[in-house]
């Protein structure tokens, strides 16, 4: 899906798990699809809104009617997740002239929803998102699942392994902390549960294409605040 604009997807189209560097708002205008990503797995239909954060990833499985989706720039303060609006057609008309005005319209009328799947892969995804240090084998045994089958079942639902999902959740948490971090990158790595600074650097570079030292420098330049 493009970052801004109208997207049309064919019946039974599949988009494998992919990542967006920048957050955006997806407003479903027609049809429907299942999305499985960092915020969970849910079936979206007309009038629903999916808010994506920076560096989040998801896959999409479109239904028999395909889907028409309006993608808008993210609005500061609108948290990632799923919800609804009463008048998506007005948002679409506004977007033809001014996508940012359309995004503000959606943000003002957005009502958060918890209408998502709750099967065991979704419970595991939520647990990993809340605690990226979660050990997968004990979790599986605690809910009565064979640890050997958890990875396969989770990958079918989310398009990635639980270990990769866990690592990406930890990496996004580190990226969120990076702009305001006053210590060393080695300290950040330890604080966020990485084995060492090199482990943090590899994970950040894999997700963003840049090492954390470059991202930190860019955040300092953007804020204009010098660091000691």
Secondary structure, DSSP 4 states (H G I P E B T S, - for coil): --SSEEEEE-TT-EEEEEE-SS-EEEEEEEEEEEEEETTEEEEEETTEEEEE-TT-EEEEEEEEEEEEEEEEE--TT--SEEEE-S-HHHHHHHHHH-HHHHHHHHHHH-EEE-----SHHHHHHHHHHH-TT--HHHHHHHTT--HHHHHHHHHHHHSS-HHHHHHHHHHHHHHHHHTT--S-HHHHHHHTT-SSHHHHHHHHHHHHSS-HHHHHHHHHHHHT----
